[in-house]
Amino acid sequence: RIRTSLGWSPEALVIGTVGRVVREKGYLEYFDMAQRVAQVEPRARFLVVGLFEPEQSDAVDPFALARAHGIEDRCHILQGRDDMPALYSAMDVFVLASHREGLSKSLLEATAMARAAVTCDIRGCREIVTDGTTGLLVPMRDSEALAESVLSLLQDDDLRRQIGVAGRQRIVEKYTESRVAERVMEIYTALVSRRT
């Protein structure tokens, strides 16, 4: 439904990102990656779902970035959406090119939706993604490595599905609300036992 509403055919390969539209979320690298991927893969389409914060000192203009990288005819930039599960399911590959993260909500959500993820090898993202198994990790600020990893997933349907399924399984095992609550209780129980 989302792909149809955006005017994309079922054959399109959609690379999406979700997050605050600021420099530290890796938008410069995302659009540089998009340009590189578009030169190789004619079916590639790009979906940006952003929270716009123009008052931030590192805010970026994704529309200008899409134009500057020559992909404006292949890119949709959305904001203020409340249909995130549908948007994630419209993606083939999820990219998070952040320079720093805690435990990324968008990476957790995309991985839970069995989207193959490419993200930076930084704290937080490394906790969610096991490189080569539940996603792909690339060096921070390396748009060439980002493009190579994205292309490797776009060009191998089986690998993309396998990584998506493994990623979802990891989320189910480690990051559901009930599992996180269990782990917190285990920590509190261990701390209380030490004091007695």
C-alpha positions in Angstrom: 0.0 0.0 0.0 2.8 2.5 0.9 4.8 1.7 -2.2 1.7 2.2 -4.4 0.9 5.5 -2.7 4.5 6.6 -3.4 4.2 5.6 -7.1 6.8 2.8 -6.8 6.4 -0.5 -8.6 6.7 -3.9 -6.8 10.1 -4.3 -8.4 11.5 -1.3 -6.6 14.2 -1.9 -4.0 13.6 0.5 -1.2 16.3 1.7 1.1 14.9 3.6 4.1 16.0 5.6 7.1 14.1 7.0 10.1 15.2 9.6 12.5 15.7 13.2 13.5 16.9 15.2 10.5 20.2 16.4 11.9 23.8 15.9 10.8 24.7 13.5 13.7 22.1 11.1 12.4 24.2 10.5 9.3 22.0 12.1 6.7 25.0 13.4 4.7 26.3 9.9 4.5 22.9 8.5 3.8 22.4 10.7 0.7 26.0 10.1 -0.4 25.3 6.4 -0.2 22.0 6.9 -2.1 23.8 8.6 -4.9 26.4 5.8 -5.1 23.7 3.0 -5.0 21.5 4.8 -7.6 24.4 4.8 -10.1 24.6 1.0 -9.9 21.1 -0.2 -9.2 18.3 1.3 -11.3 15.6 -0.2 -9.2 16.8 1.6 -6.0 14.4 4.0 -4.3 15.0 6.0 -1.1 12.6 6.6 1.7 13.3 9.1 4.5 11.0 9.4 7.4 12.2 12.3 9.5 11.5 14.4 12.5 12.3 17.9 11.3 14.1 20.1 13.9 15.1 23.3 12.0 16.0 25.0 15.2 18.9 22.6 15.9 22.3 23.9 15.0 23.1 20.7 13.0 19.8 20.5 11.2 20.0 19.5 7.5 17.6 20.0 4.6 16.9 16.5 3.2 15.1 18.0 0.1 18.2 20.0 -0.8 20.4 16.9 -0.1 18.3 14.8 -2.4 18.6 17.4 -5.2 22.3 17.8 -4.7 22.8 14.1 -5.0 20.7 13.7 -8.1 18.1 11.4 -6.5 15.1 13.6 -6.0 13.1 11.7 -8.6 13.8 8.4 -6.7 13.4 9.7 -3.1 10.4 10.4 -0.9 10.9 12.4 2.3 8.0 12.1 4.8 7.4 13.7 8.2 4.8 13.6 10.9 3.8 9.9 10.2 2.0 7.6 12.6 2.0 4.5 10.4 5.6 3.3 11.1 4.9 -0.4 10.8 3.6 0.1 7.3 6.5 2.3 6.4 9.1 -0.2 7.7 7.4 -3.0 5.7 7.7 -0.9 2.6 11.5 -1.0 2.9 13.8 -3.7 1.7 16.9 -2.4 3.6 17.0 -0.1 6.6 19.9 2.2 7.0 21.0 4.0 10.2 24.1 6.1 9.5 24.2 7.8 12.9 27.5 9.1 14.4 26.3 8.3 18.0 23.4 6.4 19.5 22.1 5.0 22.7 19.8 2.1 21.9 18.3 3.3 18.7 14.5 3.0 18.6 14.3 3.1 14.8 16.9 0.3 14.5 15.1 -1.8 17.0 11.8 -1.2 15.2 13.1 -1.9 11.7 14.9 -5.0 12.9 11.8 -6.2 14.7 10.0 -5.9 11.3 12.6 -8.3 9.8 14.2 -5.5 7.7 17.8 -6.2 6.9 19.8 -3.4 8.5 23.0 -1.6 7.7 24.3 0.7 10.5 27.5 2.2 11.9 29.9 0.2 14.1 29.2 2.4 17.1 28.0 1.8 20.7 24.3 1.1 20.8 24.1 -0.1 17.2 26.6 -2.9 18.0 24.3 -4.0 20.8 21.4 -4.6 18.4 23.3 -5.8 15.3 25.7 -8.7 15.1 27.8 -8.0 12.0 27.1 -10.4 9.1 24.3 -12.3 11.1 21.6 -9.9 12.2 22.7 -6.9 10.1 25.8 -5.3 8.6 28.1 -2.9 10.5 30.2 -0.2 8.7 32.7 2.4 9.9 31.1 5.7 10.9 31.1 8.4 8.3 32.1 5.9 5.5 29.4 6.4 2.8 31.4 4.2 0.4 31.3 1.2 2.8 27.6 2.0 3.5 26.8 1.9 -0.2 28.8 -1.4 -0.7 26.9 -3.1 2.2 23.5 -1.8 1.0 24.3 -3.1 -2.5 25.3 -6.5 -1.2 21.9 -6.8 0.4 20.0 -5.5 -2.6 21.7 -7.9 -4.9 21.2 -11.0 -2.8 17.5 -11.7 -2.0 18.3 -14.7 0.1 21.0 -12.9 2.2 18.6 -10.0 2.8 15.8 -12.3 4.0 18.2 -14.4 6.1 19.6 -11.3 7.9 16.1 -9.9 8.3 14.8 -13.1 9.9 17.9 -13.4 12.2 17.6 -9.8 13.2 13.9 -10.2 14.2 14.8 -13.3 16.2 17.4 -11.4 18.1 14.9 -8.6 19.0 12.4 -11.2 20.2 15.0 -12.9 22.3 16.6 -9.8 23.8 14.5 -6.7 23.4 10.8 -7.3 24.0 9.3 -5.3 26.9 8.9 -8.5 28.9 12.5 -9.7 28.3 13.9 -6.2 29.2 11.8 -6.2 32.4 13.2 -9.7 33.3 16.7 -8.5 32.8 16.1 -5.4 35.0 14.6 -7.6 37.7 17.6 -9.9 37.5 20.0 -7.0 38.0 18.0 -5.6 41.0 17.8 -9.1 42.5 21.6 -9.6 42.2 22.2 -6.1 43.8 19.9 -6.9 46.7 21.5 -10.3 47.3 24.9 -8.6 47.5 23.7 -6.3 50.3 22.3 -9.2 52.4 
